[in-house]
């Protein structure tokens, strides 16, 4: 049976044993944990020992003070026989008998160990992209919406005026010189009453 020994500062070490085929051992301060550690540095649901091929790993359950190996904050630790680790400020020792080591040696072990990454800072809100990705929802800032519409309307009116002037110039050059002298224009030809 694998043995773990929990040693809280200033207290007597507490050994625990469990069968080698135990899948999960919950460790924390809450009474619902398999191994209850009554210490202020330990969260209610602090971590779990999980059975994997070839042994066990110790996995943090998003605790406040985390789990450590050699003073490094870890997310998952591959447990090794006779090694000491920390759960919060509590010492955690993992020990296997010779028979257990032989039984686990027949199983293939894959590394799970990884350091805990620092929590990401939330970056300040970025300005929306000028051209959204195809299929992405378009978010409109209502304050700039009225200003953008006014700019669009001004450009639309300028474009319509330029188009009209171009048509009028083209009409004037196509009209006979005498008709142009007597007030014939694109406007009069288009919207004026026929005489």
PyMOL commands that place a pseudoatom at each C-alpha (Angstrom):
pseudoatom trace, name=CA, resn=UNK, resi=1, chain=A, elem=C, hetatm=0, pos=[0.000, 0.000, 0.000]
pseudoatom trace, name=CA, resn=UNK, resi=2, chain=A, elem=C, hetatm=0, pos=[1.485, 3.417, -0.955]
pseudoatom trace, name=CA, resn=UNK, resi=3, chain=A, elem=C, hetatm=0, pos=[2.160, 5.550, 2.071]
pseudoatom trace, name=CA, resn=UNK, resi=4, chain=A, elem=C, hetatm=0, pos=[1.959, 9.293, 2.359]
pseudoatom trace, name=CA, resn=UNK, resi=5, chain=A, elem=C, hetatm=0, pos=[2.978, 11.211, 5.409]
pseudoatom trace, name=CA, resn=UNK, resi=6, chain=A, elem=C, hetatm=0, pos=[1.585, 14.685, 6.113]
pseudoatom trace, name=CA, resn=UNK, resi=7, chain=A, elem=C, hetatm=0, pos=[3.588, 16.929, 8.449]
pseudoatom trace, name=CA, resn=UNK, resi=8, chain=A, elem=C, hetatm=0, pos=[2.029, 20.284, 9.331]
pseudoatom trace, name=CA, resn=UNK, resi=9, chain=A, elem=C, hetatm=0, pos=[4.331, 22.828, 11.017]
pseudoatom trace, name=CA, resn=UNK, resi=10, chain=A, elem=C, hetatm=0, pos=[4.477, 22.236, 14.786]
pseudoatom trace, name=CA, resn=UNK, resi=11, chain=A, elem=C, hetatm=0, pos=[2.427, 18.989, 14.610]
pseudoatom trace, name=CA, resn=UNK, resi=12, chain=A, elem=C, hetatm=0, pos=[3.091, 15.269, 14.715]
pseudoatom trace, name=CA, resn=UNK, resi=13, chain=A, elem=C, hetatm=0, pos=[3.454, 13.610, 11.271]
pseudoatom trace, name=CA, resn=UNK, resi=14, chain=A, elem=C, hetatm=0, pos=[0.269, 11.831, 10.111]
pseudoatom trace, name=CA, resn=UNK, resi=15, chain=A, elem=C, hetatm=0, pos=[0.800, 8.725, 7.951]
pseudoatom trace, name=CA, resn=UNK, resi=16, chain=A, elem=C, hetatm=0, pos=[-1.857, 7.419, 5.530]
pseudoatom trace, name=CA, resn=UNK, resi=17, chain=A, elem=C, hetatm=0, pos=[-1.920, 4.200, 3.486]
pseudoatom trace, name=CA, resn=UNK, resi=18, chain=A, elem=C, hetatm=0, pos=[-4.206, 3.206, 0.628]
pseudoatom trace, name=CA, resn=UNK, resi=19, chain=A, elem=C, hetatm=0, pos=[-4.417, 0.346, -1.902]
pseudoatom trace, name=CA, resn=UNK, resi=20, chain=A, elem=C, hetatm=0, pos=[-2.238, 0.588, -5.023]
pseudoatom trace, name=CA, resn=UNK, resi=21, chain=A, elem=C, hetatm=0, pos=[-5.327, 0.498, -7.269]
pseudoatom trace, name=CA, resn=UNK, resi=22, chain=A, elem=C, hetatm=0, pos=[-6.882, 3.617, -5.662]
pseudoatom trace, name=CA, resn=UNK, resi=23, chain=A, elem=C, hetatm=0, pos=[-7.754, 5.960, -8.557]
pseudoatom trace, name=CA, resn=UNK, resi=24, chain=A, elem=C, hetatm=0, pos=[-8.047, 9.305, -6.723]
pseudoatom trace, name=CA, resn=UNK, resi=25, chain=A, elem=C, hetatm=0, pos=[-7.173, 10.557, -3.246]
pseudoatom trace, name=CA, resn=UNK, resi=26, chain=A, elem=C, hetatm=0, pos=[-8.662, 13.993, -2.481]
pseudoatom trace, name=CA, resn=UNK, resi=27, chain=A, elem=C, hetatm=0, pos=[-6.542, 16.140, -0.176]
pseudoatom trace, name=CA, resn=UNK, resi=28, chain=A, elem=C, hetatm=0, pos=[-7.733, 19.328, 1.506]
pseudoatom trace, name=CA, resn=UNK, resi=29, chain=A, elem=C, hetatm=0, pos=[-9.107, 21.062, 4.570]
pseudoatom trace, name=CA, resn=UNK, resi=30, chain=A, elem=C, hetatm=0, pos=[-12.768, 20.091, 4.030]
pseudoatom trace, name=CA, resn=UNK, resi=31, chain=A, elem=C, hetatm=0, pos=[-14.259, 17.151, 5.911]
pseudoatom trace, name=CA, resn=UNK, resi=32, chain=A, elem=C, hetatm=0, pos=[-15.218, 15.577, 2.558]
pseudoatom trace, name=CA, resn=UNK, resi=33, chain=A, elem=C, hetatm=0, pos=[-11.553, 15.054, 1.614]
pseudoatom trace, name=CA, resn=UNK, resi=34, chain=A, elem=C, hetatm=0, pos=[-9.968, 11.584, 1.768]
pseudoatom trace, name=CA, resn=UNK, resi=35, chain=A, elem=C, hetatm=0, pos=[-6.963, 13.112, 3.566]
pseudoatom trace, name=CA, resn=UNK, resi=36, chain=A, elem=C, hetatm=0, pos=[-8.008, 16.040, 5.768]
pseudoatom trace, name=CA, resn=UNK, resi=37, chain=A, elem=C, hetatm=0, pos=[-5.270, 18.568, 6.568]
pseudoatom trace, name=CA, resn=UNK, resi=38, chain=A, elem=C, hetatm=0, pos=[-6.322, 21.091, 9.191]
pseudoatom trace, name=CA, resn=UNK, resi=39, chain=A, elem=C, hetatm=0, pos=[-3.936, 23.943, 8.357]
pseudoatom trace, name=CA, resn=UNK, resi=40, chain=A, elem=C, hetatm=0, pos=[-4.616, 27.537, 7.280]
pseudoatom trace, name=CA, resn=UNK, resi=41, chain=A, elem=C, hetatm=0, pos=[-2.335, 27.275, 4.202]
pseudoatom trace, name=CA, resn=UNK, resi=42, chain=A, elem=C, hetatm=0, pos=[-4.392, 24.377, 2.805]
pseudoatom trace, name=CA, resn=UNK, resi=43, chain=A, elem=C, hetatm=0, pos=[-7.524, 25.056, 0.731]
pseudoatom trace, name=CA, resn=UNK, resi=44, chain=A, elem=C, hetatm=0, pos=[-10.773, 23.132, 1.221]
pseudoatom trace, name=CA, resn=UNK, resi=45, chain=A, elem=C, hetatm=0, pos=[-10.208, 21.149, -1.991]
pseudoatom trace, name=CA, resn=UNK, resi=46, chain=A, elem=C, hetatm=0, pos=[-6.465, 21.674, -2.370]
pseudoatom trace, name=CA, resn=UNK, resi=47, chain=A, elem=C, hetatm=0, pos=[-5.147, 18.850, -4.560]
pseudoatom trace, name=CA, resn=UNK, resi=48, chain=A, elem=C, hetatm=0, pos=[-5.584, 15.232, -5.638]
pseudoatom trace, name=CA, resn=UNK, resi=49, chain=A, elem=C, hetatm=0, pos=[-3.331, 12.235, -5.944]
pseudoatom trace, name=CA, resn=UNK, resi=50, chain=A, elem=C, hetatm=0, pos=[-4.282, 10.522, -9.204]
pseudoatom trace, name=CA, resn=UNK, resi=51, chain=A, elem=C, hetatm=0, pos=[-3.359, 7.023, -10.313]
pseudoatom trace, name=CA, resn=UNK, resi=52, chain=A, elem=C, hetatm=0, pos=[-1.657, 6.978, -13.717]
pseudoatom trace, name=CA, resn=UNK, resi=53, chain=A, elem=C, hetatm=0, pos=[0.191, 4.252, -15.590]
pseudoatom trace, name=CA, resn=UNK, resi=54, chain=A, elem=C, hetatm=0, pos=[3.341, 3.494, -13.604]
pseudoatom trace, name=CA, resn=UNK, resi=55, chain=A, elem=C, hetatm=0, pos=[2.496, 5.456, -10.469]
pseudoatom trace, name=CA, resn=UNK, resi=56, chain=A, elem=C, hetatm=0, pos=[0.786, 8.556, -9.117]
pseudoatom trace, name=CA, resn=UNK, resi=57, chain=A, elem=C, hetatm=0, pos=[0.736, 12.272, -9.763]
pseudoatom trace, name=CA, resn=UNK, resi=58, chain=A, elem=C, hetatm=0, pos=[-0.185, 15.096, -7.412]
pseudoatom trace, name=CA, resn=UNK, resi=59, chain=A, elem=C, hetatm=0, pos=[-2.440, 17.624, -9.187]
pseudoatom trace, name=CA, resn=UNK, resi=60, chain=A, elem=C, hetatm=0, pos=[-3.353, 21.064, -7.847]
pseudoatom trace, name=CA, resn=UNK, resi=61, chain=A, elem=C, hetatm=0, pos=[-7.100, 21.817, -7.766]
pseudoatom trace, name=CA, resn=UNK, resi=62, chain=A, elem=C, hetatm=0, pos=[-6.728, 25.586, -8.280]
pseudoatom trace, name=CA, resn=UNK, resi=63, chain=A, elem=C, hetatm=0, pos=[-5.806, 26.071, -4.624]
pseudoatom trace, name=CA, resn=UNK, resi=64, chain=A, elem=C, hetatm=0, pos=[-4.789, 29.380, -3.080]
pseudoatom trace, name=CA, resn=UNK, resi=65, chain=A, elem=C, hetatm=0, pos=[-1.256, 28.372, -2.009]
pseudoatom trace, name=CA, resn=UNK, resi=66, chain=A, elem=C, hetatm=0, pos=[-0.599, 25.617, -4.551]
pseudoatom trace, name=CA, resn=UNK, resi=67, chain=A, elem=C, hetatm=0, pos=[1.686, 22.595, -4.473]
pseudoatom trace, name=CA, resn=UNK, resi=68, chain=A, elem=C, hetatm=0, pos=[5.484, 22.837, -4.602]
pseudoatom trace, name=CA, resn=UNK, resi=69, chain=A, elem=C, hetatm=0, pos=[8.439, 20.733, -5.593]
pseudoatom trace, name=CA, resn=UNK, resi=70, chain=A, elem=C, hetatm=0, pos=[11.896, 22.111, -4.756]
pseudoatom trace, name=CA, resn=UNK, resi=71, chain=A, elem=C, hetatm=0, pos=[10.301, 25.526, -4.064]
pseudoatom trace, name=CA, resn=UNK, resi=72, chain=A, elem=C, hetatm=0, pos=[8.766, 25.635, -7.586]
pseudoatom trace, name=CA, resn=UNK, resi=73, chain=A, elem=C, hetatm=0, pos=[5.023, 26.174, -7.798]
pseudoatom trace, name=CA, resn=UNK, resi=74, chain=A, elem=C, hetatm=0, pos=[3.629, 23.262, -9.818]
pseudoatom trace, name=CA, resn=UNK, resi=75, chain=A, elem=C, hetatm=0, pos=[0.368, 22.378, -11.536]
pseudoatom trace, name=CA, resn=UNK, resi=76, chain=A, elem=C, hetatm=0, pos=[1.126, 18.630, -11.640]
pseudoatom trace, name=CA, resn=UNK, resi=77, chain=A, elem=C, hetatm=0, pos=[3.933, 16.700, -9.902]
pseudoatom trace, name=CA, resn=UNK, resi=78, chain=A, elem=C, hetatm=0, pos=[5.067, 13.191, -10.881]
pseudoatom trace, name=CA, resn=UNK, resi=79, chain=A, elem=C, hetatm=0, pos=[5.397, 11.522, -7.463]
pseudoatom trace, name=CA, resn=UNK, resi=80, chain=A, elem=C, hetatm=0, pos=[8.652, 9.626, -6.823]
pseudoatom trace, name=CA, resn=UNK, resi=81, chain=A, elem=C, hetatm=0, pos=[9.383, 7.207, -4.020]
pseudoatom trace, name=CA, resn=UNK, resi=82, chain=A, elem=C, hetatm=0, pos=[10.890, 8.846, -0.943]
pseudoatom trace, name=CA, resn=UNK, resi=83, chain=A, elem=C, hetatm=0, pos=[10.527, 12.423, -2.211]
pseudoatom trace, name=CA, resn=UNK, resi=84, chain=A, elem=C, hetatm=0, pos=[9.180, 15.376, -0.190]
pseudoatom trace, name=CA, resn=UNK, resi=85, chain=A, elem=C, hetatm=0, pos=[6.752, 17.942, -1.619]
pseudoatom trace, name=CA, resn=UNK, resi=86, chain=A, elem=C, hetatm=0, pos=[4.696, 20.784, -0.153]
pseudoatom trace, name=CA, resn=UNK, resi=87, chain=A, elem=C, hetatm=0, pos=[0.938, 21.277, -0.013]
pseudoatom trace, name=CA, resn=UNK, resi=88, chain=A, elem=C, hetatm=0, pos=[0.645, 24.921, 0.990]
pseudoatom trace, name=CA, resn=UNK, resi=89, chain=A, elem=C, hetatm=0, pos=[3.038, 25.064, 3.990]
pseudoatom trace, name=CA, resn=UNK, resi=90, chain=A, elem=C, hetatm=0, pos=[2.544, 21.377, 4.841]
pseudoatom trace, name=CA, resn=UNK, resi=91, chain=A, elem=C, hetatm=0, pos=[5.210, 18.743, 4.105]
pseudoatom trace, name=CA, resn=UNK, resi=92, chain=A, elem=C, hetatm=0, pos=[4.026, 15.805, 1.985]
pseudoatom trace, name=CA, resn=UNK, resi=93, chain=A, elem=C, hetatm=0, pos=[6.167, 12.647, 1.749]
pseudoatom trace, name=CA, resn=UNK, resi=94, chain=A, elem=C, hetatm=0, pos=[5.408, 9.808, -0.701]
pseudoatom trace, name=CA, resn=UNK, resi=95, chain=A, elem=C, hetatm=0, pos=[6.784, 6.305, -0.074]
pseudoatom trace, name=CA, resn=UNK, resi=96, chain=A, elem=C, hetatm=0, pos=[6.363, 2.935, -1.821]
pseudoatom trace, name=CA, resn=UNK, resi=97, chain=A, elem=C, hetatm=0, pos=[7.313, -0.531, -0.631]
pseudoatom trace, name=CA, resn=UNK, resi=98, chain=A, elem=C, hetatm=0, pos=[9.663, -2.686, -2.747]
pseudoatom trace, name=CA, resn=UNK, resi=99, chain=A, elem=C, hetatm=0, pos=[6.714, -4.833, -3.948]
pseudoatom trace, name=CA, resn=UNK, resi=100, chain=A, elem=C, hetatm=0, pos=[4.809, -1.703, -5.036]
pseudoatom trace, name=CA, resn=UNK, resi=101, chain=A, elem=C, hetatm=0, pos=[7.845, -0.368, -6.882]
pseudoatom trace, name=CA, resn=UNK, resi=102, chain=A, elem=C, hetatm=0, pos=[8.160, -3.718, -8.730]
pseudoatom trace, name=CA, resn=UNK, resi=103, chain=A, elem=C, hetatm=0, pos=[4.437, -3.764, -9.593]
pseudoatom trace, name=CA, resn=UNK, resi=104, chain=A, elem=C, hetatm=0, pos=[4.587, -0.206, -10.939]
pseudoatom trace, name=CA, resn=UNK, resi=105, chain=A, elem=C, hetatm=0, pos=[7.791, -0.915, -12.892]
pseudoatom trace, name=CA, resn=UNK, resi=106, chain=A, elem=C, hetatm=0, pos=[5.775, -3.249, -15.173]
pseudoatom trace, name=CA, resn=UNK, resi=107, chain=A, elem=C, hetatm=0, pos=[3.522, -0.345, -16.171]
pseudoatom trace, name=CA, resn=UNK, resi=108, chain=A, elem=C, hetatm=0, pos=[4.506, 2.278, -18.719]
pseudoatom trace, name=CA, resn=UNK, resi=109, chain=A, elem=C, hetatm=0, pos=[4.892, 5.728, -17.129]
pseudoatom trace, name=CA, resn=UNK, resi=110, chain=A, elem=C, hetatm=0, pos=[4.331, 8.934, -19.100]
pseudoatom trace, name=CA, resn=UNK, resi=111, chain=A, elem=C, hetatm=0, pos=[5.468, 12.284, -17.651]
pseudoatom trace, name=CA, resn=UNK, resi=112, chain=A, elem=C, hetatm=0, pos=[2.655, 14.590, -16.534]
pseudoatom trace, name=CA, resn=UNK, resi=113, chain=A, elem=C, hetatm=0, pos=[4.687, 17.080, -14.541]
pseudoatom trace, name=CA, resn=UNK, resi=114, chain=A, elem=C, hetatm=0, pos=[4.368, 20.781, -15.326]
pseudoatom trace, name=CA, resn=UNK, resi=115, chain=A, elem=C, hetatm=0, pos=[5.020, 24.063, -13.601]
pseudoatom trace, name=CA, resn=UNK, resi=116, chain=A, elem=C, hetatm=0, pos=[2.188, 26.367, -12.774]
pseudoatom trace, name=CA, resn=UNK, resi=117, chain=A, elem=C, hetatm=0, pos=[2.107, 29.385, -15.031]
pseudoatom trace, name=CA, resn=UNK, resi=118, chain=A, elem=C, hetatm=0, pos=[1.449, 32.777, -13.443]
pseudoatom trace, name=CA, resn=UNK, resi=119, chain=A, elem=C, hetatm=0, pos=[-2.117, 33.946, -13.812]
pseudoatom trace, name=CA, resn=UNK, resi=120, chain=A, elem=C, hetatm=0, pos=[-2.549, 36.186, -16.815]
pseudoatom trace, name=CA, resn=UNK, resi=121, chain=A, elem=C, hetatm=0, pos=[-3.257, 39.844, -16.251]
pseudoatom trace, name=CA, resn=UNK, resi=122, chain=A, elem=C, hetatm=0, pos=[-6.323, 41.036, -18.067]
pseudoatom trace, name=CA, resn=UNK, resi=123, chain=A, elem=C, hetatm=0, pos=[-5.076, 43.362, -20.802]
pseudoatom trace, name=CA, resn=UNK, resi=124, chain=A, elem=C, hetatm=0, pos=[-6.817, 46.693, -21.325]
pseudoatom trace, name=CA, resn=UNK, resi=125, chain=A, elem=C, hetatm=0, pos=[-9.616, 46.601, -23.873]
pseudoatom trace, name=CA, resn=UNK, resi=126, chain=A, elem=C, hetatm=0, pos=[-8.223, 46.959, -27.359]
pseudoatom trace, name=CA, resn=UNK, resi=127, chain=A, elem=C, hetatm=0, pos=[-9.740, 49.203, -29.990]
pseudoatom trace, name=CA, resn=UNK, resi=128, chain=A, elem=C, hetatm=0, pos=[-11.898, 47.289, -32.458]
pseudoatom trace, name=CA, resn=UNK, resi=129, chain=A, elem=C, hetatm=0, pos=[-10.177, 46.294, -35.689]
pseudoatom trace, name=CA, resn=UNK, resi=130, chain=A, elem=C, hetatm=0, pos=[-10.785, 48.521, -38.706]
pseudoatom trace, name=CA, resn=UNK, resi=131, chain=A, elem=C, hetatm=0, pos=[-11.881, 45.542, -40.791]
pseudoatom trace, name=CA, resn=UNK, resi=132, chain=A, elem=C, hetatm=0, pos=[-13.444, 42.632, -38.877]
pseudoatom trace, name=CA, resn=UNK, resi=133, chain=A, elem=C, hetatm=0, pos=[-12.744, 39.047, -39.887]
pseudoatom trace, name=CA, resn=UNK, resi=134, chain=A, elem=C, hetatm=0, pos=[-15.310, 37.575, -42.275]
pseudoatom trace, name=CA, resn=UNK, resi=135, chain=A, elem=C, hetatm=0, pos=[-18.155, 36.108, -40.276]
pseudoatom trace, name=CA, resn=UNK, resi=136, chain=A, elem=C, hetatm=0, pos=[-17.183, 37.943, -37.080]
pseudoatom trace, name=CA, resn=UNK, resi=137, chain=A, elem=C, hetatm=0, pos=[-19.921, 39.985, -35.388]
pseudoatom trace, name=CA, resn=UNK, resi=138, chain=A, elem=C, hetatm=0, pos=[-19.590, 43.717, -35.944]
pseudoatom trace, name=CA, resn=UNK, resi=139, chain=A, elem=C, hetatm=0, pos=[-19.669, 45.809, -32.787]
pseudoatom trace, name=CA, resn=UNK, resi=140, chain=A, elem=C, hetatm=0, pos=[-20.717, 49.429, -33.266]
pseudoatom trace, name=CA, resn=UNK, resi=141, chain=A, elem=C, hetatm=0, pos=[-19.820, 52.127, -30.788]
pseudoatom trace, name=CA, resn=UNK, resi=142, chain=A, elem=C, hetatm=0, pos=[-23.013, 54.193, -30.515]
pseudoatom trace, name=CA, resn=UNK, resi=143, chain=A, elem=C, hetatm=0, pos=[-21.156, 57.419, -29.696]
pseudoatom trace, name=CA, resn=UNK, resi=144, chain=A, elem=C, hetatm=0, pos=[-19.151, 57.296, -32.884]
pseudoatom trace, name=CA, resn=UNK, resi=145, chain=A, elem=C, hetatm=0, pos=[-22.103, 55.940, -34.893]
pseudoatom trace, name=CA, resn=UNK, resi=146, chain=A, elem=C, hetatm=0, pos=[-23.791, 59.364, -35.312]
pseudoatom trace, name=CA, resn=UNK, resi=147, chain=A, elem=C, hetatm=0, pos=[-20.499, 61.025, -36.244]
pseudoatom trace, name=CA, resn=UNK, resi=148, chain=A, elem=C, hetatm=0, pos=[-19.722, 58.284, -38.763]
pseudoatom trace, name=CA, resn=UNK, resi=149, chain=A, elem=C, hetatm=0, pos=[-23.190, 58.637, -40.306]
pseudoatom trace, name=CA, resn=UNK, resi=150, chain=A, elem=C, hetatm=0, pos=[-22.775, 62.423, -40.636]
pseudoatom trace, name=CA, resn=UNK, resi=151, chain=A, elem=C, hetatm=0, pos=[-19.426, 61.957, -42.387]
pseudoatom trace, name=CA, resn=UNK, resi=152, chain=A, elem=C, hetatm=0, pos=[-20.942, 59.347, -44.702]
pseudoatom trace, name=CA, resn=UNK, resi=153, chain=A, elem=C, hetatm=0, pos=[-23.876, 61.665, -45.507]
pseudoatom trace, name=CA, resn=UNK, resi=154, chain=A, elem=C, hetatm=0, pos=[-21.528, 64.592, -46.284]
pseudoatom trace, name=CA, resn=UNK, resi=155, chain=A, elem=C, hetatm=0, pos=[-19.468, 62.430, -48.655]
pseudoatom trace, name=CA, resn=UNK, resi=156, chain=A, elem=C, hetatm=0, pos=[-22.620, 61.057, -50.296]
pseudoatom trace, name=CA, resn=UNK, resi=157, chain=A, elem=C, hetatm=0, pos=[-23.909, 64.614, -50.921]
pseudoatom trace, name=CA, resn=UNK, resi=158, chain=A, elem=C, hetatm=0, pos=[-20.531, 65.709, -52.309]
pseudoatom trace, name=CA, resn=UNK, resi=159, chain=A, elem=C, hetatm=0, pos=[-20.441, 62.674, -54.605]
pseudoatom trace, name=CA, resn=UNK, resi=160, chain=A, elem=C, hetatm=0, pos=[-23.993, 63.365, -55.843]
pseudoatom trace, name=CA, resn=UNK, resi=161, chain=A, elem=C, hetatm=0, pos=[-23.119, 67.044, -56.476]
pseudoatom trace, name=CA, resn=UNK, resi=162, chain=A, elem=C, hetatm=0, pos=[-19.962, 66.103, -58.398]
pseudoatom trace, name=CA, resn=UNK, resi=163, chain=A, elem=C, hetatm=0, pos=[-21.951, 63.616, -60.464]
pseudoatom trace, name=CA, resn=UNK, resi=164, chain=A, elem=C, hetatm=0, pos=[-24.585, 66.276, -61.278]
pseudoatom trace, name=CA, resn=UNK, resi=165, chain=A, elem=C, hetatm=0, pos=[-21.952, 68.813, -62.264]
pseudoatom trace, name=CA, resn=UNK, resi=166, chain=A, elem=C, hetatm=0, pos=[-20.344, 66.253, -64.550]
pseudoatom trace, name=CA, resn=UNK, resi=167, chain=A, elem=C, hetatm=0, pos=[-23.681, 65.535, -66.220]
pseudoatom trace, name=CA, resn=UNK, resi=168, chain=A, elem=C, hetatm=0, pos=[-24.430, 69.271, -66.567]
pseudoatom trace, name=CA, resn=UNK, resi=169, chain=A, elem=C, hetatm=0, pos=[-21.043, 69.928, -68.170]
pseudoatom trace, name=CA, resn=UNK, resi=170, chain=A, elem=C, hetatm=0, pos=[-21.543, 67.018, -70.547]
pseudoatom trace, name=CA, resn=UNK, resi=171, chain=A, elem=C, hetatm=0, pos=[-25.054, 68.293, -71.429]
pseudoatom trace, name=CA, resn=UNK, resi=172, chain=A, elem=C, hetatm=0, pos=[-23.815, 71.834, -72.037]
pseudoatom trace, name=CA, resn=UNK, resi=173, chain=A, elem=C, hetatm=0, pos=[-21.139, 70.647, -74.457]
pseudoatom trace, name=CA, resn=UNK, resi=174, chain=A, elem=C, hetatm=0, pos=[-23.699, 68.506, -76.301]
pseudoatom trace, name=CA, resn=UNK, resi=175, chain=A, elem=C, hetatm=0, pos=[-26.252, 71.319, -76.638]
pseudoatom trace, name=CA, resn=UNK, resi=176, chain=A, elem=C, hetatm=0, pos=[-26.207, 73.771, -79.525]
pseudoatom trace, name=CA, resn=UNK, resi=177, chain=A, elem=C, hetatm=0, pos=[-24.669, 77.140, -78.760]
pseudoatom trace, name=CA, resn=UNK, resi=178, chain=A, elem=C, hetatm=0, pos=[-27.894, 79.038, -79.417]
pseudoatom trace, name=CA, resn=UNK, resi=179, chain=A, elem=C, hetatm=0, pos=[-29.904, 76.860, -77.027]
pseudoatom trace, name=CA, resn=UNK, resi=180, chain=A, elem=C, hetatm=0, pos=[-27.312, 77.372, -74.303]
pseudoatom trace, name=CA, resn=UNK, resi=181, chain=A, elem=C, hetatm=0, pos=[-27.610, 81.194, -74.709]
pseudoatom trace, name=CA, resn=UNK, resi=182, chain=A, elem=C, hetatm=0, pos=[-31.340, 81.123, -74.107]
pseudoatom trace, name=CA, resn=UNK, resi=183, chain=A, elem=C, hetatm=0, pos=[-31.295, 79.340, -70.729]
pseudoatom trace, name=CA, resn=UNK, resi=184, chain=A, elem=C, hetatm=0, pos=[-31.289, 75.742, -71.807]
pseudoatom trace, name=CA, resn=UNK, resi=185, chain=A, elem=C, hetatm=0, pos=[-29.593, 73.655, -69.130]
pseudoatom trace, name=CA, resn=UNK, resi=186, chain=A, elem=C, hetatm=0, pos=[-29.616, 70.097, -67.872]
pseudoatom trace, name=CA, resn=UNK, resi=187, chain=A, elem=C, hetatm=0, pos=[-31.977, 71.089, -65.081]
pseudoatom trace, name=CA, resn=UNK, resi=188, chain=A, elem=C, hetatm=0, pos=[-34.375, 72.861, -67.445]
pseudoatom trace, name=CA, resn=UNK, resi=189, chain=A, elem=C, hetatm=0, pos=[-34.220, 70.011, -69.960]
pseudoatom trace, name=CA, resn=UNK, resi=190, chain=A, elem=C, hetatm=0, pos=[-34.723, 67.383, -67.256]
pseudoatom trace, name=CA, resn=UNK, resi=191, chain=A, elem=C, hetatm=0, pos=[-37.306, 68.974, -64.969]
pseudoatom trace, name=CA, resn=UNK, resi=192, chain=A, elem=C, hetatm=0, pos=[-38.620, 72.044, -66.812]
pseudoatom trace, name=CA, resn=UNK, resi=193, chain=A, elem=C, hetatm=0, pos=[-42.032, 72.171, -68.463]
pseudoatom trace, name=CA, resn=UNK, resi=194, chain=A, elem=C, hetatm=0, pos=[-42.121, 71.835, -72.172]
pseudoatom trace, name=CA, resn=UNK, resi=195, chain=A, elem=C, hetatm=0, pos=[-43.347, 74.865, -74.053]
for i in range(1, 195): cmd.bond("trace and resi %d" % i, "trace and resi %d" % (i + 1))
show_as sticks, trace
zoom trace
